[in-house]
Amino acid sequence: MALDKSAVQDNAQKYAAQGKIPEAIAEWKKLADLLPNDGTPYNAIGDLHLKKNATNDATEAYFKAAAAFRAEGGG
């Protein structure tokens, strides 16, 4: 069964709105695995890590986002 990108993203946003940060991160990681050259999931993961004051994890996610954006030709 194929992963529904829109449904996963909706779940991630729903969890984040409910304050369920680990669950939201898990959903975004599904998209990151599905779309490794898309920086958007990594950027969202970084933002969520910052909400729980996990700066090292956030930095790692932002570096992955930057690499993905660069690979797309965005930098």
N, C-alpha and C positions, 0 to 999 in steps of 0.2 A: 504494500500500500504506500503510495506516494505521500510525502509530507505536504500538507496544505500550508503554504507560506503565510497566507492571510490569517488563517485560523491560529497558527502558532503565534504570530505577531499580536493578534487580538488577545490571546491568553496572557502573553507577557505583559501587555499594557494593563490588563485587568488585575493581574497579580500585583503589579507595581502600585496601582491605585489603591489596592487593599492593604498595602504595606507589607506584602508577602515577597520580600526582596529575594530570598534564595530561590523561590519558585519562579519568579520573573527571570532571574539570571539563567535558570535551567532552560526556560523556554527560548530565550535569546541564544543560548548555546546550541540549541537544536538548529536554529537558522544559520548560525555561524558555521556549523558543520556542513549544512546543506549548501551554503553559499560562501565558501572560504575567501573569495575575492571581492566580497561586498563588505565594506567597512561599517555599514550601519549597525549590524548586530553587535559588533565589537564596541562601537561607540556607546550604544545603549548599555552594554554590560559594564563599561567603565563608569558611566553615570550612576548605575545602581550600586556599584561597589563604593563610590564616594558617599552615597546616602548612608551606608553602614560603616563609614570611616575606614574602609579597607583601601588605603591609598596605594599600597604596593600592587594589589590586584587591579586597581583602577588604572594605574600606570601601564601595567602589562597589557590590559585590554586596549588602551589608547594607542600603544605602539602597534598592536595588531591591526587596529583600525587604520592607522596611518599607512602601514605596509599594504593593506588591501586597497586603500584609495589610490596609492601610488601605482599599484599593479593595474588598476583600472584606467590609469592615465590622468588621474586627477592631481598630479603634483609632480 
